[in-house]
Every structure is written in C-alpha cells, then in structure tokens.
Amino acid sequence: MTKKMLVPYSMAKGKSVGKSFVVPLSDGGQRSFVALSNGSKVEYATVVYVGRTISVEDLFKKIIDAGFAVLPNTDEMVKSLSSYIDLVSNLKIGDVVKVGFDEADQQRLEKQPRPQSAQKSRKLP
C-alpha cells in the first residue's frame, strides 16, 4: 500500500498533464504506462501524493472498471500490481519515471532527468 501514485507527465511542457493514475499494462506484447481514465498510452509519469492509501485491490478494481484486459492469469496481474506499488512507494514525490523491464522480465521504474526550465533567471542587482 502507498499514498503515492503516478500521473502522466509531459517532458515538452515540463509538468504533469492530467490527474489520471497510470499503471504499466501490456498491450499485445508492448508494455507501457496506460492512463486509467481514458486508456491513452503514456511515455513518462511523475510521482504525486494522493492523500489516501492505495492498495493492489484498488488498482485492480480501477483496471477492471475501465474495461482493460487483464493478464491471462489474475494472480499474475495482482503480482505485477503489487510489484508496481512497491516500486512507486520507494520513489520521491516529483520524480519523473519511465517504465522499463530487466533481463528477468521484471518491471522497473527508470528515473528520468527533469527538463530544464525555459524561464530565464531573474538576477536582481
């Protein structure tokens, strides 16, 4: 369980671009973040504080309610979501991440550098 979740993030804008939770899902062998509200694929996500505890059951229910196909095995999906929640709980608020997989096909969240602000510094005399 965690009180943090991931939301879509735009590297071009340098900020989050929505309030929908994102989870890593597989779509025909291709794995990426998917926004639970509209099903759109998301490349980057940022960590936000939710304010309430999120469990594996909460995420699983949201995935089913949104009409997404689960992995061939429900136990496998629950295991994947449990691993995902553990990874998110170890991140800091504001971290920008991209979903990745290691050699053992275990998911991981790869931290990304935040884009530099386009604003010029305002040095006062």
Phi, psi and omega in degrees: 000149181210161174250013178242150175215173178254141175233159181302145181225137178254119177293326181295319181272339180073029180202169177290149184232046178156168182245002182286138174293147174241144177225151176282122178231155179261133179232095180065038179090344179263124183254136178201171172288143176229131177286129184288338183283322185230358177079007181286147178283142183231129181278316182239152177219157177235152183275130177232156176273127184270323179097352176218159183285131178251130180246172177300320181297322178299313180294318180299318178297318179297320179295315179294315181298327180282350176088016179282148175283135178272167177303161182307335183237125180299321179299322179295321179294316179297320178297318179296316179293323177297316177297319179299314180297320177298318179295316180296320182295339179271356179270162177263151176302132179095348177298141175254130185226162175228142181283140178214170179223141180270186183299328180275011180064027175269135180288150175214156178252115183269118178293139180244147175290140177288143177293148178290143180293142180279350181286144177274148179291145182248083178278127178265148181293000000 
